[in-house]
Amino acid sequence: DGGITQSPKYLFRKEGQNVTLSCEQNLNHDAMYWYRQDPGQGLRLIYYSQIVNDFQKGDIAEGYSVSREKKESFPLTVTSAQKNPTAFYLCASSIQHRALIGGGYTFGSGTRLTVV
Amino acid sequence: DAKTTQPPSMDCAEGRAANLPCNHSTISGNEYVYWYRQIHSQGPQYIIHGLKNNETNEMASLIITEDRKSSTLILPHATLRDTAVYYCIVRVGYALNFGKGTSLLVTP
């Protein structure tokens, strides 16, 4: 079955360390997205990518970096510059970034990052 | 993007219809209304979307007022598994912005 795989499900990081969250999709979707969710809050957009080798900052990009070397993969690096990295991180993909056709976004199951 | 307003929480008895309202008074002509839901600690799940006309699928119905300033998501026969946070989103273009949504509790 096609879908989005995020790994790992739980991640612990020491303060001051960079960490990379994996996101892989086999849906042949063009666009991919990273969101952050804090307890009791909605989702906030970190970065998105419409095509390979191109990506754009979302609303809260500071302290994060991404790459899009392959259509299937959109890893997110949480750098030491991110002041409050503990959160639930969600990756999503869609067929087109402008016209959300049919089912719209498909989300992964998320990675819960905790800074210790 | 148009801003949406949803009640923070609602209750519904199992087997009854759940009607979740959403106000989007600043919506523009080409902005779609989307509904997603999120069960605790999972990724959001698409439910339905619409532009002007009412829509229905196997999960729910979406009623959009004629002036498009508000909409209602209807779950016709709510089950305990429908307990989740429901997000109403208005957007055209590349990314969806999720607010705090409505926390729906379906009770036995």
gemmi code that builds the backbone of each chain (N, CA, C; Angstrom):
import gemmi

chains = {
    "A": [
        ("ASP", (0.839, -1.187, 0.000), (0.000, 0.000, 0.000), (0.876, 1.240, 0.000)),
        ("GLY", (0.425, 2.285, -0.711), (1.177, 3.515, -0.702), (0.930, 4.299, 0.550)),
        ("GLY", (1.940, 5.107, 0.922), (1.764, 5.933, 2.105), (3.000, 6.722, 2.410)),
        ("ILE", (2.995, 7.340, 3.598), (4.127, 8.123, 4.074), (4.668, 7.471, 5.329)),
        ("THR", (5.968, 7.314, 5.358), (6.621, 6.698, 6.513), (7.515, 7.714, 7.191)),
        ("GLN", (7.265, 7.923, 8.476), (8.122, 8.784, 9.267), (8.865, 7.930, 10.288)),
        ("SER", (10.126, 8.233, 10.428), (10.903, 7.488, 11.421), (11.940, 8.397, 12.053)),
        ("PRO", (12.283, 8.127, 13.325), (11.622, 7.160, 14.202), (10.333, 7.719, 14.761)),
        ("LYS", (9.578, 6.927, 15.482), (8.332, 7.395, 16.076), (8.615, 8.272, 17.296)),
        ("TYR", (9.614, 7.890, 18.070), (10.038, 8.669, 19.231), (11.526, 8.948, 19.096)),
        ("LEU", (11.924, 10.138, 19.454), (13.320, 10.541, 19.320), (13.692, 11.428, 20.497)),
        ("PHE", (14.852, 11.115, 21.087), (15.349, 11.922, 22.193), (16.665, 12.546, 21.766)),
        ("ARG", (16.839, 13.784, 22.130), (18.031, 14.499, 21.718), (18.554, 15.301, 22.883)),
        ("LYS", (19.852, 15.370, 22.963), (20.448, 16.215, 23.990), (20.466, 17.652, 23.491)),
        ("GLU", (20.308, 18.546, 24.413), (20.327, 19.950, 24.066), (21.635, 20.295, 23.361)),
        ("GLY", (21.545, 21.068, 22.265), (22.733, 21.469, 21.532), (23.085, 20.564, 20.370)),
        ("GLN", (22.375, 19.456, 20.220), (22.655, 18.531, 19.120), (21.671, 18.731, 17.977)),
        ("ASN", (22.152, 18.531, 16.770), (21.261, 18.492, 15.616), (20.656, 17.094, 15.505)),
        ("VAL", (19.460, 17.007, 14.949), (18.836, 15.708, 14.733), (18.026, 15.771, 13.446)),
        ("THR", (18.024, 14.656, 12.709), (17.301, 14.614, 11.433), (16.139, 13.639, 11.511)),
        ("LEU", (14.954, 14.121, 11.094), (13.752, 13.308, 11.049), (13.511, 12.879, 9.614)),
        ("SER", (13.199, 11.607, 9.463), (13.033, 11.042, 8.129), (11.571, 11.088, 7.686)),
        ("CYS", (11.349, 11.332, 6.395), (10.018, 11.266, 5.806), (10.155, 10.711, 4.390)),
        ("GLU", (9.520, 9.590, 4.138), (9.559, 8.935, 2.826), (8.135, 8.646, 2.370)),
        ("GLN", (7.861, 8.922, 1.066), (6.539, 8.611, 0.524), (6.668, 7.854, -0.790)),
        ("ASN", (5.743, 6.929, -1.002), (5.723, 6.167, -2.256), (4.407, 6.396, -3.006)),
        ("LEU", (3.882, 7.586, -2.854), (2.611, 7.956, -3.476), (2.810, 8.688, -4.797)),
        ("ASN", (4.058, 8.924, -5.143), (4.379, 9.702, -6.343), (3.824, 11.126, -6.264)),
        ("HIS", (3.727, 11.637, -5.052), (3.262, 13.008, -4.856), (4.388, 13.997, -5.123)),
        ("ASP", (4.003, 15.128, -5.718), (5.004, 16.144, -6.030), (5.406, 16.960, -4.804)),
        ("ALA", (4.416, 17.333, -4.026), (4.642, 18.267, -2.936), (4.756, 17.545, -1.598)),
        ("MET", (5.646, 18.050, -0.763), (5.802, 17.510, 0.586), (5.911, 18.657, 1.563)),
        ("TYR", (5.532, 18.374, 2.826), (5.405, 19.417, 3.847), (5.876, 18.891, 5.205)),
        ("TRP", (6.374, 19.815, 6.013), (6.659, 19.506, 7.418), (5.877, 20.464, 8.305)),
        ("TYR", (5.219, 19.857, 9.312), (4.472, 20.615, 10.294), (4.982, 20.291, 11.690)),
        ("ARG", (4.758, 21.248, 12.571), (5.060, 21.039, 13.979), (3.779, 21.218, 14.775)),
        ("GLN", (3.582, 20.357, 15.791), (2.410, 20.479, 16.642), (2.851, 20.441, 18.100)),
        ("ASP", (2.424, 21.449, 18.852), (2.669, 21.506, 20.283), (1.401, 21.099, 21.026)),
        ("PRO", (1.521, 20.651, 22.275), (0.352, 20.147, 23.002), (-0.815, 21.119, 22.991)),
        ("GLY", (-1.996, 20.635, 22.617), (-3.199, 21.453, 22.608), (-3.249, 22.490, 21.519)),
        ("GLN", (-2.317, 22.427, 20.599), (-2.263, 23.426, 19.540), (-2.530, 22.789, 18.178)),
        ("GLY", (-2.768, 23.653, 17.198), (-2.900, 23.176, 15.827), (-1.534, 22.922, 15.212)),
        ("LEU", (-1.528, 22.686, 13.914), (-0.285, 22.403, 13.202), (0.261, 23.686, 12.594)),
        ("ARG", (1.561, 23.863, 12.703), (2.205, 25.025, 12.099), (3.199, 24.557, 11.047)),
        ("LEU", (3.196, 25.241, 9.911), (4.000, 24.839, 8.758), (5.443, 25.283, 8.941)),
        ("ILE", (6.372, 24.335, 8.781), (7.799, 24.626, 8.916), (8.423, 24.883, 7.541)),
        ("TYR", (8.349, 23.905, 6.678), (8.872, 23.990, 5.315), (7.958, 23.203, 4.387)),
        ("TYR", (8.006, 23.561, 3.102), (7.337, 22.755, 2.110), (8.158, 22.734, 0.832)),
        ("SER", (7.897, 21.714, 0.024), (8.643, 21.545, -1.226), (7.662, 21.160, -2.322)),
        ("GLN", (7.725, 21.865, -3.416), (6.818, 21.594, -4.530), (7.430, 20.602, -5.516)),
        ("ILE", (8.746, 20.676, -5.689), (9.433, 19.786, -6.614), (10.809, 19.467, -6.055)),
        ("VAL", (11.451, 18.509, -6.679), (12.796, 18.115, -6.253), (13.741, 19.305, -6.361)),
        ("ASN", (14.636, 19.391, -5.394), (15.670, 20.429, -5.334), (15.110, 21.831, -5.148)),
        ("ASP", (13.884, 21.911, -4.671), (13.293, 23.220, -4.373), (12.461, 23.122, -3.114)),
        ("PHE", (12.581, 24.107, -2.233), (11.759, 24.128, -1.031), (11.615, 25.575, -0.551)),
        ("GLN", (10.555, 25.785, 0.221), (10.217, 27.125, 0.680), (9.989, 27.121, 2.177)),
        ("LYS", (10.301, 28.238, 2.819), (10.047, 28.371, 4.250), (8.556, 28.522, 4.513)),
        ("GLY", (8.131, 27.901, 5.610), (6.774, 28.105, 6.084), (6.752, 29.193, 7.141)),
        ("ASP", (5.832, 29.067, 8.077), (5.644, 30.113, 9.076), (6.678, 30.094, 10.196)),
        ("ILE", (7.291, 28.928, 10.450), (8.204, 28.815, 11.595), (9.483, 28.093, 11.193)),
        ("ALA", (10.153, 28.544, 10.149), (11.316, 27.835, 9.610), (12.595, 28.025, 10.429)),
        ("GLU", (12.651, 29.032, 11.271), (13.897, 29.314, 11.988), (14.311, 28.145, 12.871)),
        ("GLY", (15.589, 27.738, 12.711), (16.104, 26.638, 13.503), (15.920, 25.276, 12.857)),
        ("TYR", (15.368, 25.268, 11.652), (15.142, 24.026, 10.898), (15.802, 24.123, 9.527)),
        ("SER", (16.137, 22.965, 8.955), (16.593, 22.916, 7.575), (16.051, 21.642, 6.931)),
        ("VAL", (15.914, 21.686, 5.603), (15.385, 20.543, 4.851), (16.207, 20.356, 3.581)),
        ("SER", (15.982, 19.216, 2.938), (16.532, 18.959, 1.614), (15.501, 18.153, 0.837)),
        ("ARG", (15.587, 18.248, -0.484), (14.665, 17.468, -1.331), (15.448, 16.997, -2.557)),
        ("GLU", (16.310, 16.027, -2.313), (17.163, 15.493, -3.379), (16.439, 14.438, -4.208)),
        ("LYS", (15.435, 13.823, -3.622), (14.633, 12.825, -4.315), (13.159, 13.140, -4.125)),
        ("LYS", (12.350, 12.758, -5.073), (10.916, 13.022, -4.981), (10.308, 12.341, -3.760)),
        ("GLU", (10.851, 11.174, -3.423), (10.256, 10.368, -2.370), (10.627, 10.818, -0.964)),
        ("SER", (11.646, 11.635, -0.821), (12.225, 11.886, 0.492), (12.311, 13.374, 0.808)),
        ("PHE", (11.983, 13.721, 2.051), (12.013, 15.128, 2.468), (12.424, 15.182, 3.939)),
        ("PRO", (13.705, 14.952, 4.239), (14.146, 14.939, 5.636), (14.191, 16.335, 6.253)),
        ("LEU", (13.908, 16.380, 7.535), (13.920, 17.629, 8.299), (15.007, 17.551, 9.369)),
        ("THR", (15.880, 18.551, 9.391), (16.899, 18.631, 10.432), (16.520, 19.713, 11.434)),
        ("VAL", (16.466, 19.304, 12.689), (16.217, 20.249, 13.773), (17.581, 20.637, 14.313)),
        ("THR", (17.956, 21.879, 14.148), (19.296, 22.291, 14.520), (19.323, 22.804, 15.961)),
        ("SER", (20.511, 23.010, 16.437), (20.673, 23.513, 17.811), (20.167, 24.944, 17.941)),
        ("ALA", (19.932, 25.599, 16.818), (19.423, 26.964, 16.845), (17.929, 27.025, 17.167)),
        ("GLN", (17.247, 25.890, 17.099), (15.817, 25.855, 17.418), (15.674, 25.865, 18.938)),
        ("LYS", (15.050, 26.922, 19.460), (15.033, 27.150, 20.906), (14.141, 26.168, 21.665)),
        ("ASN", (13.036, 25.786, 21.073), (12.094, 24.892, 21.749), (11.743, 23.732, 20.831)),
        ("PRO", (12.652, 22.791, 20.650), (12.434, 21.749, 19.652), (11.494, 20.633, 20.085)),
        ("THR", (11.231, 20.493, 21.368), (10.358, 19.413, 21.822), (8.961, 19.620, 21.269)),
        ("ALA", (8.510, 18.662, 20.443), (7.201, 18.793, 19.777), (6.909, 17.503, 19.019)),
        ("PHE", (5.722, 17.468, 18.441), (5.288, 16.384, 17.565), (5.431, 16.885, 16.131)),
        ("TYR", (6.202, 16.161, 15.314), (6.475, 16.599, 13.960), (5.744, 15.703, 12.956)),
        ("LEU", (5.040, 16.350, 12.048), (4.259, 15.627, 11.054), (4.711, 15.987, 9.648)),
        ("CYS", (4.850, 14.969, 8.823), (5.186, 15.135, 7.416), (3.943, 14.830, 6.592)),
        ("ALA", (3.772, 15.529, 5.492), (2.618, 15.296, 4.630), (3.032, 15.427, 3.173)),
        ("SER", (2.201, 14.908, 2.293), (2.443, 15.079, 0.864), (1.119, 15.296, 0.156)),
        ("SER", (1.197, 15.887, -1.027), (-0.006, 16.082, -1.824), (0.343, 15.980, -3.296)),
        ("ILE", (-0.700, 15.764, -4.123), (-0.474, 15.579, -5.558), (0.048, 16.848, -6.184)),
        ("GLN", (-0.600, 17.947, -5.886), (-0.156, 19.227, -6.416), (-0.165, 20.232, -5.285)),
        ("HIS", (0.703, 21.162, -5.358), (0.760, 22.094, -4.245), (-0.346, 23.134, -4.347)),
        ("ARG", (-0.929, 23.309, -5.498), (-1.938, 24.351, -5.639), (-3.350, 23.798, -5.624)),
        ("ALA", (-3.593, 22.808, -6.402), (-4.948, 22.271, -6.469), (-4.979, 20.956, -5.721)),
        ("LEU", (-5.571, 20.969, -4.574), (-5.623, 19.729, -3.786), (-6.779, 18.900, -4.311)),
        ("ILE", (-6.416, 17.889, -5.061), (-7.399, 17.087, -5.771), (-7.806, 15.894, -4.917)),
        ("GLY", (-9.043, 15.617, -4.898), (-9.500, 14.405, -4.230), (-9.210, 14.436, -2.755)),
        ("GLY", (-8.347, 13.589, -2.300), (-8.121, 13.429, -0.874), (-7.197, 14.445, -0.258)),
        ("GLY", (-6.654, 15.350, -1.056), (-5.827, 16.384, -0.464), (-4.528, 15.847, 0.098)),
        ("TYR", (-4.244, 16.216, 1.311), (-3.005, 15.816, 1.951), (-3.071, 14.383, 2.461)),
        ("THR", (-1.903, 13.717, 2.441), (-1.725, 12.465, 3.167), (-0.656, 12.715, 4.213)),
        ("PHE", (-0.960, 12.361, 5.460), (-0.019, 12.596, 6.552), (0.664, 11.309, 6.988)),
        ("GLY", (1.888, 11.459, 7.478), (2.556, 10.369, 8.163), (2.044, 10.253, 9.585)),
        ("SER", (2.580, 9.307, 10.315), (2.107, 9.063, 11.681), (2.862, 9.894, 12.709)),
        ("GLY", (3.857, 10.644, 12.268), (4.511, 11.603, 13.153), (5.719, 11.073, 13.886)),
        ("THR", (6.572, 12.014, 14.293), (7.730, 11.738, 15.149), (7.639, 12.657, 16.356)),
        ("ARG", (7.717, 12.060, 17.534), (7.678, 12.868, 18.758), (9.104, 13.076, 19.229)),
        ("LEU", (9.565, 14.319, 19.164), (10.925, 14.673, 19.540), (10.922, 15.271, 20.939)),
        ("THR", (11.810, 14.761, 21.756), (11.974, 15.282, 23.113), (13.433, 15.660, 23.332)),
        ("VAL", (13.659, 16.863, 23.786), (15.009, 17.319, 24.103), (15.246, 17.087, 25.587)),
        ("VAL", (16.337, 16.378, 25.895), (16.621, 16.038, 27.298), (17.920, 16.711, 27.761)),
    ],
    "B": [
        ("ASP", (-4.941, 34.363, 3.694), (-5.919, 33.294, 3.861), (-7.034, 33.752, 4.782)),
        ("ALA", (-8.215, 33.214, 4.510), (-9.336, 33.522, 5.381), (-9.137, 32.839, 6.722)),
        ("LYS", (-9.594, 33.528, 7.779), (-9.476, 32.982, 9.117), (-10.730, 32.175, 9.412)),
        ("THR", (-10.592, 31.135, 10.187), (-11.745, 30.313, 10.568), (-11.929, 30.360, 12.063)),
        ("THR", (-13.180, 30.238, 12.496), (-13.521, 30.194, 13.910), (-14.351, 28.953, 14.176)),
        ("GLN", (-13.903, 28.150, 15.129), (-14.608, 26.932, 15.509), (-14.765, 26.899, 17.026)),
        ("PRO", (-15.844, 26.285, 17.504), (-15.949, 26.115, 18.963), (-14.847, 25.190, 19.441)),
        ("PRO", (-14.311, 25.420, 20.619), (-13.190, 24.592, 21.083), (-13.572, 23.147, 21.360)),
        ("SER", (-14.817, 22.920, 21.782), (-15.204, 21.551, 22.103), (-16.702, 21.350, 21.910)),
        ("MET", (-17.060, 20.081, 21.647), (-18.464, 19.697, 21.509), (-18.618, 18.261, 21.973)),
        ("ASP", (-19.835, 17.936, 22.413), (-20.181, 16.565, 22.769), (-21.275, 16.076, 21.843)),
        ("CYS", (-21.310, 14.769, 21.659), (-22.361, 14.166, 20.847), (-22.616, 12.754, 21.358)),
        ("ALA", (-23.876, 12.362, 21.415), (-24.200, 11.001, 21.829), (-23.990, 10.043, 20.666)),
        ("GLU", (-23.494, 8.880, 20.990), (-23.263, 7.852, 19.970), (-24.554, 7.556, 19.210)),
        ("GLY", (-24.435, 7.471, 17.877), (-25.590, 7.193, 17.038), (-26.331, 8.428, 16.563)),
        ("ARG", (-26.072, 9.549, 17.198), (-26.716, 10.790, 16.780), (-25.840, 11.508, 15.752)),
        ("ALA", (-26.409, 12.487, 15.092), (-25.635, 13.278, 14.140), (-24.785, 14.305, 14.895)),
        ("ALA", (-23.564, 14.442, 14.467), (-22.682, 15.477, 15.006), (-22.582, 16.590, 13.973)),
        ("ASN", (-22.927, 17.795, 14.392), (-22.889, 18.955, 13.503), (-21.824, 19.925, 13.998)),
        ("LEU", (-20.747, 20.039, 13.243), (-19.627, 20.872, 13.660), (-19.602, 22.144, 12.825)),
        ("PRO", (-19.776, 23.295, 13.484), (-19.838, 24.551, 12.727), (-18.463, 25.183, 12.530)),
        ("CYS", (-18.396, 26.017, 11.510), (-17.166, 26.758, 11.231), (-17.542, 28.094, 10.576)),
        ("ASN", (-17.023, 29.164, 11.121), (-17.220, 30.475, 10.518), (-15.991, 30.894, 9.746)),
        ("HIS", (-16.207, 31.390, 8.546), (-15.098, 31.885, 7.707), (-15.605, 33.077, 6.930)),
        ("SER", (-15.897, 34.140, 7.658), (-16.588, 35.298, 7.077), (-15.741, 36.063, 6.063)),
        ("THR", (-14.408, 35.884, 6.087), (-13.553, 36.633, 5.148), (-13.125, 35.775, 3.960)),
        ("ILE", (-13.792, 34.681, 3.747), (-13.423, 33.773, 2.658), (-13.538, 34.476, 1.308)),
        ("SER", (-12.600, 34.195, 0.421), (-12.655, 34.781, -0.909), (-13.199, 33.743, -1.897)),
        ("GLY", (-13.487, 34.233, -3.109), (-14.228, 33.416, -4.063), (-13.555, 32.131, -4.495)),
        ("ASN", (-12.240, 32.087, -4.453), (-11.549, 30.901, -4.934), (-10.963, 30.046, -3.823)),
        ("GLU", (-11.352, 30.316, -2.606), (-10.849, 29.537, -1.480), (-11.767, 28.367, -1.169)),
        ("TYR", (-11.178, 27.202, -1.051), (-11.915, 26.008, -0.699), (-12.033, 25.901, 0.818)),
        ("VAL", (-13.032, 25.170, 1.251), (-13.187, 24.813, 2.657), (-12.815, 23.335, 2.801)),
        ("TYR", (-11.886, 23.057, 3.677), (-11.437, 21.684, 3.918), (-11.742, 21.296, 5.371)),
        ("TRP", (-12.016, 20.030, 5.547), (-12.150, 19.486, 6.898), (-11.224, 18.283, 7.034)),
        ("TYR", (-10.482, 18.313, 8.135), (-9.624, 17.205, 8.521), (-9.930, 16.859, 9.971)),
        ("ARG", (-9.544, 15.669, 10.371), (-9.644, 15.333, 11.781), (-8.364, 14.646, 12.236)),
        ("GLN", (-8.086, 14.773, 13.520), (-6.883, 14.205, 14.082), (-7.235, 13.451, 15.356)),
        ("ILE", (-6.991, 12.171, 15.317), (-7.134, 11.356, 16.512), (-5.816, 11.449, 17.261)),
        ("HIS", (-5.895, 11.415, 18.548), (-4.756, 11.723, 19.404), (-3.454, 11.077, 18.941)),
        ("SER", (-2.437, 11.953, 18.777), (-1.074, 11.519, 18.444), (-0.960, 10.800, 17.108)),
        ("GLN", (-1.906, 11.061, 16.212), (-1.786, 10.539, 14.851), (-1.758, 11.705, 13.879)),
        ("GLY", (-1.447, 11.421, 12.616), (-1.507, 12.457, 11.601), (-2.947, 12.778, 11.250)),
        ("PRO", (-3.241, 14.015, 10.874), (-4.611, 14.372, 10.467), (-5.076, 13.544, 9.274)),
        ("GLN", (-6.370, 13.340, 9.240), (-7.006, 12.546, 8.185), (-7.972, 13.431, 7.422)),
        ("TYR", (-7.869, 13.395, 6.107), (-8.787, 14.164, 5.272), (-10.211, 13.640, 5.422)),
        ("ILE", (-11.175, 14.569, 5.495), (-12.580, 14.159, 5.550), (-13.294, 14.555, 4.262)),
        ("ILE", (-13.294, 15.845, 3.963), (-14.098, 16.330, 2.852), (-13.662, 17.748, 2.508)),
        ("HIS", (-13.957, 18.216, 1.310), (-13.729, 19.619, 0.989), (-14.776, 20.090, -0.007)),
        ("GLY", (-14.945, 21.409, -0.105), (-15.924, 21.965, -1.026), (-15.624, 23.419, -1.329)),
        ("LEU", (-16.240, 23.909, -2.385), (-16.064, 25.312, -2.785), (-17.365, 26.090, -2.588)),
        ("LYS", (-18.420, 25.663, -3.252), (-19.706, 26.363, -3.162), (-20.841, 25.412, -2.830)),
        ("ASN", (-20.824, 24.278, -3.488), (-21.939, 23.346, -3.338), (-21.747, 22.456, -2.121)),
        ("ASN", (-22.847, 21.943, -1.622), (-22.775, 20.961, -0.558), (-22.143, 19.682, -1.096)),
        ("GLU", (-21.407, 19.004, -0.242), (-20.710, 17.803, -0.645), (-21.012, 16.678, 0.342)),
        ("THR", (-20.998, 15.468, -0.185), (-21.195, 14.291, 0.661), (-20.273, 13.191, 0.187)),
        ("ASN", (-19.684, 12.507, 1.150), (-18.937, 11.302, 0.831), (-19.255, 10.247, 1.877)),
        ("GLU", (-18.501, 9.174, 1.879), (-18.806, 8.058, 2.779), (-18.569, 8.411, 4.245)),
        ("MET", (-17.824, 9.470, 4.489), (-17.517, 9.839, 5.864), (-18.458, 10.886, 6.427)),
        ("ALA", (-18.798, 11.875, 5.598), (-19.494, 13.041, 6.141), (-20.173, 13.834, 5.029)),
        ("SER", (-20.918, 14.847, 5.480), (-21.502, 15.830, 4.566), (-20.984, 17.201, 4.952)),
        ("LEU", (-20.822, 18.038, 3.937), (-20.379, 19.411, 4.148), (-21.448, 20.339, 3.600)),
        ("ILE", (-21.962, 21.181, 4.484), (-22.968, 22.161, 4.094), (-22.327, 23.537, 4.132)),
        ("ILE", (-22.313, 24.219, 3.002), (-21.740, 25.562, 2.905), (-22.880, 26.534, 2.663)),
        ("THR", (-22.944, 27.595, 3.450), (-24.017, 28.574, 3.273), (-23.873, 29.280, 1.929)),
        ("GLU", (-24.961, 29.859, 1.487), (-24.971, 30.473, 0.158), (-23.955, 31.608, 0.057)),
        ("ASP", (-23.784, 32.364, 1.138), (-22.802, 33.457, 1.109), (-21.388, 32.969, 1.407)),
        ("ARG", (-21.246, 31.685, 1.659), (-19.962, 31.004, 1.912), (-19.268, 31.496, 3.176)),
        ("LYS", (-19.955, 32.183, 4.037), (-19.301, 32.697, 5.233), (-19.268, 31.695, 6.378)),
        ("SER", (-19.943, 30.604, 6.219), (-19.873, 29.566, 7.240), (-20.176, 28.209, 6.624)),
        ("SER", (-19.799, 27.180, 7.343), (-20.069, 25.835, 6.878), (-20.287, 24.919, 8.081)),
        ("THR", (-20.861, 23.761, 7.816), (-21.103, 22.770, 8.850), (-20.685, 21.399, 8.359)),
        ("LEU", (-19.902, 20.736, 9.151), (-19.557, 19.344, 8.862), (-20.547, 18.465, 9.612)),
        ("ILE", (-21.136, 17.519, 8.923), (-22.108, 16.631, 9.550), (-21.607, 15.193, 9.490)),
        ("LEU", (-21.488, 14.600, 10.677), (-21.237, 13.158, 10.775), (-22.589, 12.536, 11.095)),
        ("PRO", (-23.207, 11.841, 10.155), (-24.618, 11.478, 10.311), (-24.925, 10.539, 11.475)),
        ("HIS", (-24.052, 9.628, 11.769), (-24.279, 8.683, 12.861), (-22.953, 8.519, 13.609)),
        ("ALA", (-22.719, 9.392, 14.552), (-21.420, 9.418, 15.221), (-21.173, 8.130, 16.010)),
        ("THR", (-19.932, 7.665, 15.941), (-19.514, 6.512, 16.735), (-18.404, 6.946, 17.678)),
        ("LEU", (-18.074, 6.089, 18.616), (-17.020, 6.421, 19.576), (-15.699, 6.688, 18.861)),
        ("ARG", (-15.502, 6.045, 17.727), (-14.263, 6.220, 16.971), (-14.190, 7.565, 16.275)),
        ("ASP", (-15.269, 8.311, 16.287), (-15.245, 9.662, 15.706), (-14.740, 10.697, 16.708)),
        ("THR", (-14.451, 10.294, 17.922), (-13.862, 11.222, 18.895), (-12.493, 11.663, 18.387)),
        ("ALA", (-12.339, 12.970, 18.178), (-11.119, 13.500, 17.565), (-11.191, 15.021, 17.589)),
        ("VAL", (-10.110, 15.649, 17.148), (-10.116, 17.097, 16.920), (-10.394, 17.321, 15.437)),
        ("TYR", (-11.377, 18.166, 15.147), (-11.792, 18.431, 13.783), (-11.356, 19.834, 13.376)),
        ("TYR", (-10.658, 19.910, 12.266), (-10.121, 21.172, 11.780), (-10.879, 21.631, 10.538)),
        ("CYS", (-11.308, 22.868, 10.573), (-11.899, 23.526, 9.412), (-10.835, 24.466, 8.846)),
        ("ILE", (-10.526, 24.341, 7.576), (-9.429, 25.094, 6.983), (-9.906, 25.737, 5.693)),
        ("VAL", (-9.542, 26.995, 5.515), (-9.869, 27.701, 4.287), (-8.559, 28.132, 3.644)),
        ("ARG", (-8.363, 27.705, 2.414), (-7.087, 28.036, 1.786), (-7.170, 27.812, 0.294)),
        ("VAL", (-6.421, 28.633, -0.431), (-6.136, 28.305, -1.810), (-4.633, 28.304, -1.937)),
        ("GLY", (-4.100, 27.339, -2.630), (-2.660, 27.345, -2.819), (-1.947, 26.251, -2.072)),
        ("TYR", (-0.733, 26.533, -1.718), (0.222, 25.470, -1.468), (0.077, 24.754, -0.153)),
        ("ALA", (-0.334, 25.396, 0.891), (-0.254, 24.718, 2.183), (-1.471, 25.017, 3.026)),
        ("LEU", (-1.841, 24.079, 3.831), (-2.975, 24.224, 4.729), (-2.485, 24.668, 6.099)),
        ("ASN", (-3.172, 25.628, 6.679), (-2.853, 26.068, 8.026), (-3.943, 25.585, 8.983)),
        ("PHE", (-3.546, 24.800, 9.937), (-4.472, 24.202, 10.884), (-4.525, 25.038, 12.150)),
        ("GLY", (-5.713, 25.461, 12.536), (-5.892, 26.159, 13.807), (-6.027, 25.146, 14.930)),
        ("LYS", (-6.741, 25.508, 15.985), (-6.886, 24.609, 17.124), (-8.030, 23.620, 16.951)),
        ("GLY", (-8.960, 23.901, 16.050), (-10.026, 22.965, 15.762), (-11.051, 22.820, 16.859)),
        ("THR", (-11.961, 21.871, 16.651), (-12.993, 21.525, 17.633), (-12.729, 20.121, 18.145)),
        ("SER", (-12.645, 19.986, 19.444), (-12.470, 18.661, 20.039), (-13.845, 18.041, 20.231)),
        ("LEU", (-14.140, 17.016, 19.447), (-15.440, 16.340, 19.522), (-15.324, 15.097, 20.388)),
        ("LEU", (-16.186, 15.016, 21.381), (-16.256, 13.838, 22.235), (-17.570, 13.132, 21.982)),
        ("VAL", (-17.503, 11.898, 21.506), (-18.699, 11.090, 21.300), (-18.863, 10.179, 22.510)),
        ("THR", (-20.012, 10.270, 23.136), (-20.230, 9.535, 24.379), (-21.212, 8.381, 24.177)),
        ("PRO", (-21.057, 7.305, 24.954), (-21.938, 6.139, 24.798), (-23.377, 6.469, 25.180)),
    ],
}
model = gemmi.Model(1)
for chain_id, residues in chains.items():
    chain = gemmi.Chain(chain_id)
    for i, (resn, *xyz) in enumerate(residues, 1):
        res = gemmi.Residue()
        res.name, res.seqid = resn, gemmi.SeqId(i, " ")
        for name, pos in zip(("N", "CA", "C"), xyz):
            atom = gemmi.Atom()
            atom.name, atom.element = name, gemmi.Element(name[0])
            atom.pos, atom.b_iso = gemmi.Position(*pos), 0.0
            res.add_atom(atom)
        chain.add_residue(res)
    model.add_chain(chain)
structure = gemmi.Structure()
structure.add_model(model)
structure.setup_entities()
